[in-house]
Amino acid sequence: MKTLWTPDGEKPISSSNNNTSDLPNSQVEDASDDQSMDEMIAYIREQILSTPINDLLINHCAGIAEIAAVHLANEEPDLDSARFAIDALAALVDSISTKLPEESKTGLSSLVSELRTAWVNVSSK
């Protein structure tokens, strides 16, 4: 069942009329795209649910680190954005570190330290 978010909460959307024979081709394609999108979302949700939460969060940490690194490595570094990403990563690592395996905790802490060092080096140029 499809729903639509509203300020008053999720509202169900009726999808009982799936007959597309009287719709123009573009609308039929859109309906097909909607079905494909629903299937893809369902698949992605299954993948998320079948992946250990530690792996998902570590992956997100790597993404945040990449954001910081891109801002630092740019021809004209964006130090404020890089610092924001580094601080966000540090806060996330700090808040989840007690629940991570020791090797992951050490690796993420090292990553934060390396990014901080890179930020200092770039900012002093």
C-alpha positions in Angstrom: 0.0 0.0 0.0 1.3 3.4 -1.0 1.2 6.3 1.5 1.6 10.0 1.3 3.3 11.9 4.1 1.4 14.8 5.4 1.9 17.0 8.5 -0.9 15.0 10.1 0.9 11.7 9.4 0.9 9.1 6.6 -2.2 8.9 4.5 -3.0 5.8 2.4 -3.2 6.2 -1.3 -5.7 4.0 -3.1 -4.1 1.9 -5.8 -7.0 -0.3 -6.5 -7.4 1.1 -10.0 -4.4 -0.3 -11.8 -6.1 -0.4 -15.3 -3.9 1.7 -17.5 -5.6 0.9 -20.8 -7.3 4.3 -21.1 -4.2 6.3 -20.2 -1.9 8.0 -22.7 1.4 6.2 -23.4 3.4 8.6 -21.2 1.2 7.9 -18.3 1.4 4.2 -18.8 5.2 4.5 -18.8 5.0 6.6 -15.6 2.9 3.9 -14.0 5.4 1.3 -15.0 8.2 3.5 -13.7 6.4 3.8 -10.4 6.1 0.0 -10.1 9.8 -0.4 -10.9 10.7 2.2 -8.4 8.5 0.5 -5.7 10.3 -2.8 -6.5 13.7 -1.2 -6.2 12.8 0.5 -2.9 11.6 -2.9 -1.6 14.8 -4.5 -2.7 16.9 -1.8 -1.1 15.0 -2.1 2.2 15.6 -5.9 2.1 19.3 -5.3 1.6 19.4 -2.8 4.5 17.6 -5.1 6.8 19.9 -8.0 5.9 23.1 -6.0 6.5 24.5 -5.8 10.1 23.9 -2.2 11.4 27.6 -1.9 12.3 28.5 -2.4 8.6 25.9 0.2 7.5 27.1 2.8 10.0 30.8 2.2 9.1 29.9 2.7 5.5 28.2 6.0 6.3 31.2 7.1 8.2 33.3 6.3 5.1 31.0 8.5 3.0 31.2 11.4 5.5 35.0 11.1 5.4 35.0 11.2 1.6 32.9 14.4 1.7 35.5 16.0 4.0 38.4 14.8 1.8 36.8 16.1 -1.4 36.3 19.5 0.2 40.0 19.5 1.4 41.4 18.3 -1.9 39.5 20.8 -4.1 41.6 23.3 -6.1 40.2 25.9 -3.7 39.6 24.0 -0.5 36.3 24.7 1.4 37.7 24.5 4.9 34.3 25.3 6.6 32.6 22.4 4.8 35.4 20.1 5.4 35.5 21.0 9.1 31.7 20.5 9.3 32.0 17.0 7.8 35.0 16.1 10.1 33.1 17.3 13.2 30.0 15.3 12.1 32.2 12.2 11.5 33.9 12.6 14.9 30.5 13.0 16.7 29.1 9.9 15.0 32.3 7.8 15.7 32.2 8.9 19.3 28.6 8.0 19.7 28.8 4.6 18.2 32.3 3.5 19.2 31.2 1.6 22.3 29.2 -0.7 20.1 31.8 -1.3 17.4 34.4 -4.1 17.2 37.8 -2.9 18.4 39.4 -2.9 14.9 36.5 -0.8 13.5 36.7 1.7 16.4 40.5 2.0 16.0 40.2 2.5 12.2 37.5 5.1 12.4 39.3 7.0 15.2 42.5 7.0 13.0 40.4 8.2 10.0 39.1 11.2 12.1 42.7 12.0 13.2 44.0 11.8 9.7 41.3 14.1 8.4 42.0 16.6 11.2 45.7 16.6 10.4 44.9 17.1 6.7 42.6 20.0 7.6 45.4 21.7 9.6 47.9 21.1 6.8 45.5 22.5 4.1 44.5 25.5 6.3 48.1 26.5 7.0 48.9 26.9 3.2 
